Amino acid sequence: MIGRAVRVVVFALSGIMALGAAAPSTPDDVVAGVRDTYGALSDLSAEFTQTTTVSGFSTTLVSKGRVYLAKGKMRWDYTEPSNQQIYVNDGRVQYYIPAHKQVIVSTLSPDADDQLPLHLLMTLDRLDAQFAVTWEDPAVPRRDGAYRLRLEPKHPVADLEYVTVGIDPQRRVVTAIALHPKNGNVSSFVFSRLVVNPRLEASLFSFSVPEGIEVVETPTLR
């Protein structure tokens, strides 16, 4: 029994040492881990809290809900402060506002300010193709249990100046995103209760316009 216990301890310690050796030492290492995770991802679900601060105003806008992600597809269910849904399916965006009895339809584009979070989450497997990646704070690469990256667009993207991203060091999934536009209005998203590969039904990403709801075709979500 003692010998078996020793073997277990040795095995555990070797595993810890291996993890330590594999710990990312540069932002590129972290991005490579994210690329591997999302490149192999089938689907994902998470709860989110969205916070928006408007420059010059003391009031902070807070929204909550749940997001679902699959290859080429996404769904956002806002539950607070009001019910809204966003469906993204192969580049087509449907924004359903029940209270307005309206569905706004557009094409997903990185050039639309409103769509930046959608576009970013749909392209997590190729972050370094679109952004120059550095540590948010080189002196403290890891904060609050997550690696913190700063992403600066390689080419102009709408009004965006830069993005900060939090990455879970073990699961290599994105746990936080903050968009920093030039106008100073910061939108941040914190993801919790993340479930990787929950095997979501394909029907979850399909939206049928309810009877009596107006459909508005527009090139963006503005």
Secondary structure, DSSP 8 states (H G I E B T S, - for coil): -HHHHHHHHHHHHHHHHHHHHTS--SHHHHHHHHHHHHHS--EEEEEEEEEEE-TT---EEEEEEEEEEETTEEEEEEEESS-EEEEEETTEEEEEEGGGTEEEEEE--TTSGGGHHHHHHHTGGGHHHHEEEEESSTT-SEETTEEEEEEEESS--TTEEEEEEEE-TTT--EEEEEEEETTS-EEEEEEEEEEE-----GGGG-----TT-EEEE-SS--
